Amino acid sequence: MTQEELLKEFISDPLILEKGYLTPEQIATLRWRDDNVKIVELFKLAIQQHKEGKSTAMISRNLNQKLN
């Protein structure tokens, strides 16, 4: 799976729509290079770091830093 396919898989989760983080239209047009939605940036960071082989603890730490 490519990074963009992984991103689409994560953001297509019903919880993302239910909580109103993204609309179906936003999800349909979203690309990996888009960086205007914070939750998308978090998913992208997690995907990138996982592909780089970073530990779950390190990924969690980096996501927490990004949130603060």
ROSE-4610 file (N, C-alpha, C; in Angstrom, 1 decimal, always signed):
// ROSE-4610
residu = [M/M/M/T/T/T/Q/Q/Q/E/E/E/E/E/E/L/L/L/L/L/L/K/K/K/E/E/E/F/F/F/I/I/I/S/S/S/D/D/D/P/P/P/L/L/L/I/I/I/L/L/L/E/E/E/K/K/K/G/G/G/Y/Y/Y/L/L/L/T/T/T/P/P/P/E/E/E/Q/Q/Q/I/I/I/A/A/A/T/T/T/L/L/L/R/R/R/W/W/W/R/R/R/D/D/D/D/D/D/N/N/N/V/V/V/K/K/K/I/I/I/V/V/V/E/E/E/L/L/L/F/F/F/K/K/K/L/L/L/A/A/A/I/I/I/Q/Q/Q/Q/Q/Q/H/H/H/K/K/K/E/E/E/G/G/G/K/K/K/S/S/S/T/T/T/A/A/A/M/M/M/I/I/I/S/S/S/R/R/R/N/N/N/L/L/L/N/N/N/Q/Q/Q/K/K/K/L/L/L/N/N/N]
num = [1/1/1/2/2/2/3/3/3/4/4/4/5/5/5/6/6/6/7/7/7/8/8/8/9/9/9/10/10/10/11/11/11/12/12/12/13/13/13/14/14/14/15/15/15/16/16/16/17/17/17/18/18/18/19/19/19/20/20/20/21/21/21/22/22/22/23/23/23/24/24/24/25/25/25/26/26/26/27/27/27/28/28/28/29/29/29/30/30/30/31/31/31/32/32/32/33/33/33/34/34/34/35/35/35/36/36/36/37/37/37/38/38/38/39/39/39/40/40/40/41/41/41/42/42/42/43/43/43/44/44/44/45/45/45/46/46/46/47/47/47/48/48/48/49/49/49/50/50/50/51/51/51/52/52/52/53/53/53/54/54/54/55/55/55/56/56/56/57/57/57/58/58/58/59/59/59/60/60/60/61/61/61/62/62/62/63/63/63/64/64/64/65/65/65/66/66/66/67/67/67/68/68/68]
x = [+0.8/+0.0/+0.9/+0.5/+1.2/+0.8/+1.6/+1.3/-0.1/-0.4/-1.6/-2.8/-2.6/-3.7/-3.9/-2.8/-2.9/-3.6/-3.3/-3.9/-5.4/-5.8/-7.2/-7.9/-7.3/-7.9/-8.1/-7.2/-7.4/-8.5/-8.4/-9.4/-10.8/-10.9/-12.2/-13.0/-12.3/-13.0/-14.3/-15.3/-16.6/-16.5/-15.6/-15.5/-15.0/-14.2/-13.7/-14.9/-15.8/-17.0/-17.9/-18.1/-19.1/-18.7/-17.4/-16.9/-16.8/-17.0/-17.0/-15.6/-14.6/-13.2/-13.1/-13.7/-13.7/-15.0/-15.3/-16.5/-16.2/-17.2/-17.0/-16.3/-16.7/-16.1/-14.6/-14.2/-12.8/-12.0/-12.6/-11.9/-11.7/-12.7/-12.6/-11.5/-11.3/-10.3/-8.9/-8.8/-7.6/-6.4/-5.3/-4.0/-2.9/-1.9/-0.8/-0.2/-0.1/+0.6/-0.2/-1.5/-2.3/-2.0/-1.9/-1.5/-2.3/-3.5/-4.3/-5.3/-5.2/-6.1/-5.2/-5.3/-4.4/-4.5/-5.7/-5.8/-5.1/-5.2/-4.5/-3.0/-2.5/-1.1/-0.6/-1.5/-1.1/-1.0/-2.0/-2.0/-0.8/-0.5/+0.7/+2.0/+2.1/+3.3/+3.4/+2.3/+2.4/+2.7/+2.2/+2.5/+4.0/+4.5/+5.9/+6.8/+6.5/+7.4/+7.4/+6.2/+6.1/+6.9/+6.8/+7.6/+9.1/+9.5/+10.9/+11.3/+10.4/+10.8/+10.9/+10.3/+10.3/+9.4/+9.8/+9.0/+7.6/+6.7/+5.4/+5.5/+6.4/+6.6/+7.1/+8.0/+8.6/+7.5/+6.7/+5.6/+4.6/+4.2/+3.3/+3.8/+5.1/+5.8/+5.7/+6.1/+6.1/+4.7/+3.7/+2.3/+1.8/+2.2/+1.9/+2.5/+3.8/+4.5/+3.8/+3.3/+2.6/+1.3/+0.7/-0.6/-0.5/+0.6/+0.8/+1.5]
y = [-1.2/+0.0/+1.2/+2.2/+3.5/+4.3/+5.3/+6.2/+6.9/+7.3/+7.9/+7.0/+5.7/+4.7/+4.5/+4.4/+4.3/+5.4/+6.6/+7.8/+7.8/+7.5/+7.4/+6.3/+5.2/+4.1/+4.7/+5.4/+5.9/+6.9/+7.9/+9.0/+8.6/+7.4/+6.9/+6.3/+6.2/+5.6/+6.4/+5.6/+6.3/+7.3/+7.0/+7.9/+9.3/+9.4/+10.7/+11.5/+10.9/+11.5/+11.9/+10.9/+11.1/+12.3/+12.4/+13.5/+14.8/+14.8/+16.0/+16.6/+15.7/+16.2/+16.5/+15.6/+15.8/+15.5/+16.1/+15.8/+14.7/+14.0/+13.0/+13.7/+14.9/+15.7/+15.9/+16.3/+16.5/+15.2/+14.1/+12.8/+12.4/+12.7/+12.3/+13.0/+14.3/+15.1/+15.2/+14.5/+14.7/+13.9/+14.6/+14.0/+14.1/+13.3/+13.2/+14.5/+15.3/+16.6/+17.7/+17.5/+18.4/+18.5/+19.7/+19.8/+20.9/+21.0/+22.1/+21.6/+20.3/+19.7/+19.0/+19.4/+18.9/+17.4/+16.8/+15.4/+14.6/+15.2/+14.6/+14.6/+15.7/+15.9/+14.8/+14.6/+13.6/+12.2/+11.8/+10.5/+10.4/+11.5/+11.4/+11.2/+11.9/+11.8/+10.4/+9.8/+8.4/+7.4/+7.6/+6.7/+6.8/+8.0/+8.3/+7.6/+7.9/+7.3/+5.8/+5.3/+3.8/+3.2/+3.8/+3.3/+3.5/+4.5/+4.6/+3.7/+2.9/+1.9/+2.4/+3.5/+4.1/+3.3/+3.2/+2.5/+3.2/+2.4/+2.9/+4.0/+3.8/+4.9/+6.2/+6.1/+7.3/+8.0/+7.2/+7.8/+8.5/+7.9/+8.5/+9.8/+9.7/+11.0/+12.1/+11.8/+12.8/+13.3/+12.4/+12.9/+13.8/+13.5/+14.3/+15.7/+15.7/+17.0/+17.8/+17.2/+17.9/+18.5/+17.8/+18.2/+19.4/+19.5/+20.6/+21.8]
z = [+0.0/+0.0/+0.0/-0.8/-0.8/+0.4/+0.7/+1.8/+1.6/+0.4/+0.1/+0.3/-0.1/+0.2/+1.7/+2.4/+3.9/+4.5/+4.0/+4.6/+4.3/+3.1/+2.7/+3.6/+3.8/+4.6/+6.0/+6.6/+8.0/+8.1/+7.1/+7.2/+6.7/+6.1/+5.7/+6.9/+8.0/+9.2/+9.5/+9.8/+10.1/+11.3/+12.2/+13.4/+12.9/+11.9/+11.4/+10.9/+10.2/+9.7/+10.8/+11.7/+12.8/+13.7/+13.9/+14.8/+14.1/+12.7/+12.0/+11.6/+11.8/+11.5/+10.0/+9.1/+7.7/+7.1/+6.0/+5.3/+4.2/+3.7/+2.6/+1.4/+1.1/+0.0/+0.2/+1.4/+1.8/+1.6/+2.1/+2.0/+0.6/-0.3/-1.7/-2.4/-2.1/-2.8/-2.1/-1.0/-0.2/-0.9/-0.8/-1.4/-0.3/-0.5/+0.5/+0.7/-0.3/-0.2/+0.5/+0.7/+1.3/+2.8/+3.3/+4.7/+5.5/+5.2/+5.8/+6.9/+7.2/+8.2/+9.2/+10.5/+11.5/+11.7/+11.7/+11.9/+10.7/+9.5/+8.4/+8.6/+9.1/+9.4/+10.4/+11.4/+12.4/+11.8/+11.0/+10.3/+9.4/+8.7/+7.8/+8.6/+9.7/+10.6/+11.1/+11.5/+12.0/+10.9/+9.7/+8.6/+8.2/+8.1/+7.7/+8.7/+10.0/+11.0/+11.1/+10.9/+10.9/+9.8/+8.6/+7.4/+7.7/+8.5/+8.8/+9.9/+10.4/+11.4/+12.9/+13.1/+14.5/+15.4/+16.7/+17.6/+17.9/+18.4/+18.7/+19.7/+20.7/+21.8/+21.2/+20.2/+19.6/+18.7/+18.0/+17.2/+18.1/+19.2/+20.2/+20.7/+21.1/+21.6/+20.6/+19.4/+18.3/+18.0/+18.1/+17.8/+19.0/+20.2/+21.3/+21.2/+20.8/+20.6/+19.5/+18.5/+17.4/+17.9/+18.8/+19.3/+20.3/+20.9/+21.9/+21.3]
